[in-house]
Amino acid sequence: MAMHESTSHRASGSTPFRFSHFPPAVWATAFATFVAFMGIGVVDPILPLIGRAMGATPSQVEWLFTSYIAVMAVAMLVSGVLATRLGGKRTLLAGLGVVVVFATASGLSPNIGVLALVRGGWGFGNALFTSTALSIIVGLSLGGMGVAITLYEAALGLGIASGPLIGGWLGSHYWRDPFFGTATLMAIAFVATWAYVKEPPRREPARTARDILAAMKNRPVLTNALIGLSYSYAFFTILAYSPLTLAHLTPIQLGVTYFFWGILVALSSVLLVNWLLARWPATSILAVNLGCLAVLFVVAGLVQGSGLLDAIVVSGLFCGVANALFTTMAMAVSPFSRSISSGAYNFLRWAGAAIAPVASGLVDQAFGVHVPFFVGAGMLVVGTTALLARRGVLEGAMAHERARAG
């Protein structure tokens, strides 16, 4: 029942964040989450280097993200099911092991086609991991859903922040080194997970892929996920495409840029969102936040040089709030189990994320380097409009699940 208390706990602040809420198994899972999301951003500062080294166009380079995220999205249909059959710990270990193998293979890839292919395998491993990590953290934490999501979002945000910094530092020596560095860190996370993580005391009953498909037919779940899809398109326009607009920067400079962007993602998802939820409803905050982010995307499409750099970094503030709210609402509106709720939401969300990188690269080649930001702004306007039109559905579902839990 704790899963249905997320929004109310975060809004009321009745369960403050304390380190004592998290046993060693939770910290080990949070560390693995940190490393897993670090692996997403580690490629950012070396995208221009990869393009030059392999003679690839912007759209070809963007396949490194699209193949990764597309496989990850499809794998979400089965990863949550595997977790209920194999157990959370085994699924985590399988995901981490797969990432170690394919991150190493990425560093050994001879051309852009092979690199995009093995990045897809990396995405499969990450799907096994991410669909299970949140469920493990929630199931083993002692302070309820609110503080568990806070820890998860902190690990996610810090991972996204650290990935570009590590990628820029290692990539300044050789563009293949960030892949080997990520594989090493994932191997450490594998050992930590094996040593410390245990199954939650209440293991979910075995599920099938039909359960996830059934969850996607639920109106509030589908509504939240589709709005999340439009936002994820914009999010990965920043994370996966915008480094190509800053190709004049060195890998270290790019790494520092996206490190500060990621720090804002982490701080706003952990601190700012709780302050906001204590004062306004989640749907109202999200609508204003997405609208502000759309304006910022328009600014990014109009400016150049340091102005573009500033717009990219500041967008992290709004991305962190959106990440936390969508994760919270994915659980709070759903009558299904944690793994099924997470799988259904993440399948649709990552589908939007998969389209963004390669679409942005093609738009860049056809219309110019700044036009993808206008497309991202348009996707955010669509999402904001849908949220305003359907906020009653989402608020009604959250109220119903809170009453049912109570």
N, C-alpha and C positions, 0 to 999 in steps of 0.2 A: 504493500500500500504506500510505501514511502515515495514511490515514483510519482504519485499523483499530488504530492505536497510541494513540488518544486517551486511553482510560482508563488504560492503563499509564503513559503519560508523565505524566499529571496526578497519578497516585498516587505515582509514584516520585520526581518532581521532577527526573528526569535531564536534562530540557531546560528550564533556567531561562528566564524571560522576559527578553529583551534587545531593546532598540530596534533593534539591528543585524539582527535577524531579519526586519525588515519593510522592503522597498524602497518607494519613493514611491508605486507603484501600490497597495500595500496600505494605506498611510496615506490615500490619496485615497478608497479604498473604505470604510475605517473612518469617515472624516469623513461620507461620504454615508449610511452606516448610522446614525451619530449623528443626522443631520438627519432621516432617515426616521422613526426611532422617537421623535424629539422631536415630530414631527407627530401621532403618536398621542395624546400626553398634552397637547398644547397646548390641546385643547378642555376639559380637565378643569375648570379654575377658572372657565370662562365658561358652564358648563352651566346654573346657575341664572339667569344673565343672559339666555341665549338663551330659556329657558322663559318668563321674564317679558316679554321683548321681543316674542316671537311668540305669546304666549298659549297655550303648549303644556303638556300634562300631563307628569308624570314619564315615563310609558311612551312618549309621543311624542318627548320629548327623547332618550330612550335609543336610539331608532332611528338617531340620528347615529352611534352606535357599531355597532349591529347591522348596518345596511346596509353599513357600511365593512368589517366583519370577515367578514360572510357572503360578499360578493363576493370578498374576499381569499382565503377558504377555497376557494371553487370555482375561482378563478383559479390556485390552486396545482397543479391537475391539468394545466394547460397551460403554466404559466410555466417549470417546470423543463425541459419538452420544448422550448420556444422557445429556452432558453439553449443547448441542445445543437445546435440548428439554426442560430440566428443568431450564436451566440458570446456569451460572458459580457458583454463590453463593450457590444455593441449592445443586449443585453437590459437592462442597467443603465441605459443612456441612454434607452431607450424608457420604462422605468418612471419615471425621474426626470422626463422630459418630461411624461408623463401626470399626474403629481402636481402639477407646476407649473400646468398648465391647470385641474385640478379644485380645487386649493386656492384659486386665484383665483376660480373660479366659486362656491365656498363662501362667500367674502366678499361676493359680489354677490347671493346667493340672497334672494328676496323673502319666502319663507315656509318653515315647517318641513318641508313635503313636498318642496319643491325642494332644500332643504339636505340632507335625508336621501338624496335621489337622487344628487346630485353627490358626496356623501361615498362612495357606492358606487363611483363612478368613481375617486375617490382611492384606495380600497382595491384596485382593479384595478392601478393603477400601483405601489402598494406591494408587491403580490404579485410583480410582475415583478422588482422590485428585491430584495426580501428572499430570494427563492428562489435568487438568483444571487450575492448579496454574500458569503455564507458560503463558497460554492464558490470564488469568486475569492480571498478572503483565505487560505483553506487552500491553494489551488493555487499561490499566489505567495509564501507565507511560507517562510522558510528554516529554521525551528526545529521543524517537525513539527506535527501536528494539535493537540496540547495547547496550545501557545502561541498558535496561530492562533485557537482557540476562546476563549482568555482575552482576546485583543484584541477579538474580535467581541462577547463578552459585556460588555466594558468600554464599548465604543461604544454598545451597546444600552442598558445601564444608565444611562450618562450622558445619553443622549438622552431616555430616559423621565424622568430627574430634571430635565433642563433645560426640557422641554416645558411643564410646568405653570408654572414660574417665568416663562418668557417669555410664556406665555399670560395669566398673571395680570397681568403688568406692562402688556402691550399692551391686554388686555381692560379694564383700569381706565380707559383712555381711551375706547375704543369696542369693543363686543363683536366687531365684524367685523375689527378690526385683526390679531388673531392669525393669521387665515387668510392675509391678505396678507403678513404677516411670514414665515410658513412657506413660502409660494410663493417669496419672495425668496431665502431660505436654500437651498431646493431648486434654484433656478436656479444659485446659486453652486456647489452640489454637482455639478450637471450639467456646468458648465465644468471643474471639477477632475477629474471622471471622464473627460471627453473629452480633457483634456490629459495625464493621468498614467496612467490605467489601461490595462493591456494584457492580452491573453489569457494564461492559464497555459500553460506549455510543453507540457503534456499535455492537449490538448483532448479532452473526452469525445465518444464517438461519438454520432451522432444517435439520439434516442429518440422514442418515441410515448407517447400517454396510456396505452396498454395496459401499458407498462412500470411506470408508477406504480401502476396498478390491480393488477398482478402483485405489486409490492412490498407492497401492503397485505394481500395474502393470506399473506405470510410471517408465521409465528406470532410470532417475537420483535418484528418491526417493528410488527405490529398491536397486540400487547400493550402495548408502550411508548407507542404513539400514543394508545390508548384511556385509559390511565392519565393521560397528558398532557392528554387532553380534560377529564377531571374536574377536574384542577388548573387548567386554563385558565379553566374556568367560575368558579372561586373568584378567580383572579387578576383577571379583568375585573369581578367584583363589586366589588373594591377600586378598580380603576382607573376604571371607567366609571360605577358606581352610587354609590359612597360619597360623591362630591362633593355629591350631592343631599341627603344627610343632614347636611351642613355648610353649608346655604344661608345661615345667619346670618353666615358669614364673608364678608369682602370678597374680590374676585378676587385681590388681592395676598396676602392671608392664606391663601387656598386654594392659591395658587401656591407659597408658602413651605412649606406643609404637605406637598404632594406632591413638592416638591423634596427635602426631607429623606427622605421615603419612597423616592424614586428613588436618592438617594445610598446608602442602605442596600442597595437592590437591586444597585447597581453594585459596592460594596465587598464584599458577601458573595459575589457571583458571580465575582469576580476573586481575592479574597484568602482568604476563609473557606473556600470550597469546596475549594481546593487543600490547605489545612491539614487539612481533614477527610479528604480522599481519601488522604492520606499515612498515615492511621491506621485507617480502616475501609472496607469495601466500599461501592461506590456505592449498591447497592440498600438496604443497611442505613441509610445516611445519609438516603436519600430517604424511606424509610418513617418514620423518626423525625421528619424535617423536616415531612412532610405531616401527621403526627399533631399536632405542636406547632402548626402553622398552623391546624388544625381547632379546637383549644382556643382559640386567639386569636380565631377567628371567633365562637365562642360568647360569649367575653368582649365582643366588639364588639356583639353583639346584646343584651347585658344592661346595658351602661353607656350613659351619655349625657355630653354636654359634653366636658370635657377628657379624660375617660376614653376616650371613643370616638376622640378625636383621637389619643391616645397609642397606642391599639390599631392604628389605621390605619397610623401611621408605623412602628411596630415590625414590622408584618407584612412590610415591605420586606426585613428581614433574612432571613426564611424564603423569600420569593419569589425573591430573588437566588440562593440555593442551589438551589432547585428549577429555575429557568430554566437554570442552567449544567449541572446533572445531566441534565435531559431532553435538552438539545442534544447533550451528549456521548454519551449512550446511544443517541440516534437514529442516530448515525453508527457507534457501536461495536458495535451488535447487528446491523447490516445488511450483507448480502453484496453490496449493489447500489452503484452509483456515487453520488458525492456529491449530484448534482442530483436523482436519483431518490429517494434516501434522504430528502433534505430535503423534496421535494415530497410524498411519501407521509405523512411525519410531520406536516408543517405543515397539510395538508388536514384531517386529523382533529383536530389540536390547535385550529386556528382555528374549526372547526365548534363545538366546545364554547365557545370564546370568543364566537362570534356569538350564541349563545342567551342568555348571561348578562345583557347589559344590558337588553334588552327584557323578559325574564322577571323580572328584579329589579324593574323599574318596575311591571309588572303585579302582582307579589306585594305591593309597597309599597302600591299603591292598594287592594288587596283585604284585606290583613291588617295592615298597619302598616309603619312606616319601618324597624324593626329586624329584621323577619322575614327579608328577603333574606340577612342574614348567617348565620342558622341554616340556610338552604337551602345556602349556600356551604359551611358546615361539614359538612353531610350529603354533599355531593359529594366533599369531601376524605376523608371516612370511607370512601366507596365506593372511591375511588382507592387509599387506603392498604390496604384489605382485598384489593383485586385485586393490588396489588404484592406483598403478603406471600404470596398464594396462587400467584403466577406468578413469583416471584423466581428459581426454578430455571431457568425458560425463559430469562430475561434473562441470568443469569450464565453459563449454558451457551453462549448465543450469543456473548457477549463473549469467553469463553475460546476458543471455536472460531475466531473472527475474528482474535484475537491470534495463535493458533497458525498460522493460514493466512498471516497477514502475515509471520510470522517464518520 
